[in-house]
Amino acid sequence: MRRIIYSLILASVLILIGCEKPGEEKIEPTRDGTSWTIIRTYTESMPELSCCAIANNGQFIIAGAARGFFYISTDAGRSWKEDSIIYMDTLGYGIECIDFANENLGLLGGKASLFRTTDGGNSWEPKALDIIGTQTIMDIEFIDENTVYALTGSRLLVSNDGGATWTEKEINLVSELTVAARRMAFADRNHGIVTTSGEWVFITSDGGNTWNAESLALENPSFTGATAIDQDHYFICGDGGKIMKRTLSEDSTEWKWVEVTTPVTTVLNDIA
């Protein structure tokens, strides 16, 4: 099945499509991403956005920001409400990642923080803080409504009950190669990838129990986003508008990483 790859840049303004302002004619959204409309700007009052998640066929959108603030729309971006995680706001911790299994069940994470909601963000409960300690949750991904992964700089946290309880698995290659884990993407509960602060990406085929390192053969790479097409094919993105994909060599004997040409030179924060 053909898969379209989109890259997302989150800035200090909220950019969405298909929205109207009070008293103005409704703007009909495009469905192919060829045009965009700025519906709200909060450059003076809103913290810089860092991540987002979409559920319920695009009707539910949540965007995370600095100091534990988040913004929720339940009508595809036409209206928004602001709230914050008081614990994170008090300590000055920003939201680094968000994912939702559906419009009710979701998780968000940051420094020493992992919070779970079962009512669409109206209330949040801290989880696994004894496991996380002072680590930062770098990424979160629901595989389904039960299986969910959370990534720190050196560990993969695993939940099989929708984020209610957690166990952890150490990524041993982090210390062996002197890098830090950054982002992850899973094709299913067993097959996934982790990007790092160095030239390496880590691949697992057993749900994070073991990992294999693959070199990107680049100097000073910085990749901050990843997505899985299937259990063998992945895309990653990062600084300088760079996108790379995992593909078989010409003789089909080994996997390799090749660069995809893009028209931008700015940082690509995420890819999906």
C-alpha positions as CSV (number, residue, x, y, z in Angstrom):
1,M,0.0,0.0,0.0
2,R,1.3,3.4,-0.9
3,R,2.4,5.5,2.0
4,I,2.8,9.3,1.9
5,I,5.5,10.7,4.2
6,Y,4.8,14.1,5.8
7,S,7.3,16.1,7.8
8,L,6.1,18.3,10.6
9,I,7.6,21.5,11.9
10,L,6.1,22.9,15.1
11,A,6.8,26.5,15.9
12,S,5.4,29.1,18.3
13,V,2.3,29.5,16.2
14,L,-0.4,26.9,15.7
15,I,-0.9,26.1,12.1
16,L,-3.9,24.0,11.1
17,I,-6.3,23.6,8.1
18,G,-10.0,23.8,7.6
19,C,-10.9,26.4,10.3
20,E,-12.8,29.7,10.4
21,K,-12.5,32.7,12.7
22,P,-15.6,34.3,14.3
23,G,-17.4,36.4,11.8
24,E,-15.5,35.1,8.8
25,E,-16.4,32.7,6.0
26,K,-15.6,29.1,6.7
27,I,-12.4,27.9,5.1
28,E,-12.7,24.6,3.4
29,P,-9.7,22.4,4.1
30,T,-7.6,20.7,1.5
31,R,-7.1,17.0,2.0
32,D,-3.6,16.6,0.4
33,G,-1.6,19.1,2.4
34,T,-1.0,21.4,-0.5
35,S,-2.2,24.5,1.3
36,W,-2.3,25.6,5.0
37,T,-4.1,28.3,6.9
38,I,-3.0,30.0,10.1
39,I,-6.0,30.1,12.4
40,R,-4.5,31.3,15.6
41,T,-1.3,33.0,16.6
42,Y,-0.2,33.3,20.2
43,T,3.3,34.6,19.8
44,E,3.0,36.9,22.9
45,S,1.2,34.6,25.3
46,M,1.5,30.9,24.3
47,P,4.6,28.8,25.0
48,E,6.4,27.3,22.1
49,L,4.8,24.2,20.8
50,S,6.9,21.0,20.8
51,C,4.7,18.0,19.8
52,C,1.2,17.0,18.9
53,A,-1.1,14.0,18.5
54,I,-4.2,13.5,16.4
55,A,-7.1,11.0,17.0
56,N,-10.7,10.4,16.1
57,N,-10.2,10.9,12.3
58,G,-8.6,14.3,12.9
59,Q,-11.4,15.7,15.1
60,F,-9.3,15.4,18.3
61,I,-6.0,17.3,18.3
62,I,-3.6,17.9,21.2
63,A,-0.4,20.0,21.1
64,G,2.2,20.1,23.9
65,A,4.3,23.1,24.9
66,A,6.7,24.4,27.4
67,R,6.1,24.4,31.2
68,G,3.6,21.6,30.9
69,F,1.0,23.5,28.9
70,F,-1.1,21.8,26.3
71,Y,-3.9,22.8,23.9
72,I,-6.8,20.6,22.9
73,S,-9.3,20.8,20.1
74,T,-12.2,18.4,19.7
75,D,-13.6,19.9,16.5
76,A,-10.6,19.5,14.1
77,G,-9.0,22.8,15.2
78,R,-11.9,25.2,15.0
79,S,-11.8,25.9,18.7
80,W,-9.2,25.3,21.4
81,K,-8.9,25.1,25.2
82,E,-5.7,25.6,27.2
83,D,-4.6,23.7,30.2
84,S,-1.4,22.5,32.0
85,I,0.1,19.8,34.1
86,I,0.6,21.7,37.4
87,Y,3.5,19.5,38.4
88,M,5.4,20.2,35.2
89,D,4.5,23.9,35.2
90,T,5.7,24.4,38.7
91,L,9.1,22.7,37.9
92,G,9.4,24.4,34.5
93,Y,9.3,21.1,32.6
94,G,8.2,21.1,29.0
95,I,6.1,18.5,27.3
96,E,8.5,16.6,25.0
97,C,6.1,14.0,23.5
98,I,2.4,13.1,23.3
99,D,0.5,10.1,21.9
100,F,-3.1,9.0,22.0
101,A,-4.6,5.6,21.3
102,N,-8.0,7.3,20.8
103,E,-9.7,10.5,21.8
104,N,-9.9,9.4,25.4
105,L,-6.7,7.4,26.2
106,G,-3.4,9.2,26.0
107,L,0.0,9.8,27.5
108,L,2.4,12.8,27.6
109,G,6.0,12.9,28.8
110,G,8.9,15.2,29.6
111,K,11.7,15.5,32.1
112,A,10.9,13.3,35.1
113,S,7.3,13.2,33.9
114,L,4.9,10.6,32.4
115,F,1.2,11.4,32.7
116,R,-1.9,9.4,31.6
117,T,-5.4,10.5,30.8
118,T,-8.5,8.4,30.1
119,D,-10.9,11.2,29.6
120,G,-9.5,13.1,26.7
121,G,-7.1,15.3,28.7
122,N,-9.6,16.6,31.3
123,S,-7.6,15.0,34.0
124,W,-4.1,13.4,34.2
125,E,-2.5,10.9,36.5
126,P,1.3,10.5,37.0
127,K,2.7,7.1,36.1
128,A,6.0,5.2,36.6
129,L,7.7,8.2,38.2
130,D,9.7,5.7,40.4
131,I,11.1,4.1,37.3
132,I,11.8,7.3,35.4
133,G,13.5,9.2,38.2
134,T,15.2,12.2,36.7
135,Q,15.2,10.8,33.1
136,T,13.4,12.6,30.3
137,I,10.6,10.8,28.4
138,M,11.8,11.5,24.8
139,D,9.0,9.7,22.9
140,I,5.8,7.8,23.4
141,E,4.0,5.4,21.0
142,F,0.8,3.5,21.3
143,I,0.9,0.2,19.3
144,D,-2.8,-0.4,20.1
145,E,-5.0,0.5,23.1
146,N,-3.1,-1.9,25.3
147,T,0.6,-1.9,24.2
148,V,2.5,1.3,24.5
149,Y,6.2,2.2,24.6
150,A,7.9,5.2,26.2
151,L,11.6,6.1,25.4
152,T,14.2,7.7,27.7
153,G,17.8,8.4,26.8
154,S,18.8,4.8,27.6
155,R,15.7,2.7,28.3
156,L,12.5,1.5,26.7
157,L,9.5,1.5,29.0
158,V,6.8,-1.0,28.2
159,S,3.1,-1.1,29.2
160,N,0.6,-3.8,28.3
161,D,-2.4,-2.2,29.9
162,G,-2.7,1.1,28.1
163,G,-0.1,2.9,30.3
164,A,-1.5,2.0,33.7
165,T,1.6,0.0,34.8
166,W,5.1,-0.1,33.4
167,T,8.3,-2.2,33.2
168,E,11.6,-1.1,31.7
169,K,14.2,-2.6,29.4
170,E,17.7,-1.2,29.1
171,I,19.0,-0.4,25.6
172,N,22.5,-1.8,26.2
173,L,23.9,-0.3,22.9
174,V,23.5,3.2,24.3
175,S,26.3,2.8,26.8
176,E,28.4,0.6,24.4
177,L,28.4,3.2,21.6
178,T,28.3,6.3,23.9
179,V,25.1,7.8,22.5
180,A,21.7,8.8,23.8
181,A,18.4,7.5,22.4
182,R,16.2,10.3,20.9
183,R,13.1,9.1,19.0
184,M,11.4,5.8,18.1
185,A,9.0,4.3,15.7
186,F,7.3,0.8,15.8
187,A,5.7,-1.0,13.0
188,D,4.1,-3.5,15.4
189,R,4.7,-4.5,19.0
190,N,8.0,-6.4,18.0
191,H,9.6,-4.4,15.2
192,G,10.9,-0.9,15.8
193,I,13.7,1.7,15.5
194,V,15.4,4.2,17.8
195,T,17.3,7.2,16.6
196,T,20.3,8.4,18.6
197,S,22.5,11.4,19.2
198,G,25.2,9.8,17.0
199,E,25.6,8.1,13.7
200,W,23.8,5.0,14.9
201,V,20.2,3.8,14.8
202,F,19.0,0.8,16.7
203,I,16.7,-1.9,15.3
204,T,14.7,-4.4,17.3
205,S,12.6,-7.4,16.2
206,D,11.6,-8.7,19.6
207,G,9.9,-5.7,21.3
208,G,13.1,-4.1,22.7
209,N,14.6,-7.2,24.3
210,T,17.6,-7.0,22.0
211,W,18.9,-4.4,19.6
212,N,21.1,-4.3,16.5
213,A,23.0,-1.1,15.6
214,E,23.1,0.2,12.0
215,S,25.4,3.1,11.0
216,L,24.1,6.0,9.0
217,A,27.7,6.7,7.7
218,L,27.4,10.4,8.4
219,E,29.4,12.9,10.3
220,N,27.7,14.7,13.2
221,P,24.1,13.6,12.2
222,S,21.1,14.8,14.2
223,F,17.9,12.9,13.6
224,T,14.9,13.8,15.7
225,G,12.0,12.0,14.0
226,A,11.2,8.5,12.8
227,T,8.4,6.6,11.3
228,A,7.8,2.9,10.4
229,I,6.4,1.8,7.1
230,D,6.6,-1.9,7.9
231,Q,8.9,-4.2,10.0
232,D,11.8,-3.6,7.7
233,H,11.4,-0.1,6.2
234,Y,11.8,3.1,8.1
235,F,12.2,6.9,7.5
236,I,14.1,9.3,9.8
237,C,14.4,13.1,9.6
238,G,16.3,15.9,11.3
239,D,18.6,18.8,10.9
240,G,19.1,20.6,7.6
241,G,15.9,19.2,6.1
242,K,17.5,15.8,5.9
243,I,15.4,12.6,5.5
244,M,16.9,9.1,5.2
245,K,15.2,5.8,4.4
246,R,16.2,2.2,5.2
247,T,16.3,0.0,2.1
248,L,17.9,-3.1,0.7
249,S,21.3,-2.9,-1.1
250,E,21.3,-3.5,-4.8
251,D,22.3,-7.1,-4.4
252,S,19.6,-7.5,-1.6
253,T,22.2,-8.9,0.8
254,E,22.0,-6.2,3.5
255,W,20.1,-3.2,4.7
256,K,21.5,0.3,4.1
257,W,20.4,3.9,4.7
258,V,20.1,6.4,1.8
259,E,19.3,10.1,1.8
260,V,16.0,11.4,0.3
261,T,16.2,14.8,-1.4
262,T,14.0,17.5,0.1
263,P,13.4,21.1,-0.9
264,V,14.1,22.5,2.7
265,T,17.1,23.2,4.8
266,T,15.4,23.9,8.1
267,V,15.1,21.4,10.9
268,L,12.4,18.7,10.4
269,N,11.2,17.8,13.9
270,D,9.0,14.8,13.1
271,I,7.9,12.6,10.3
272,A,4.8,10.4,10.0
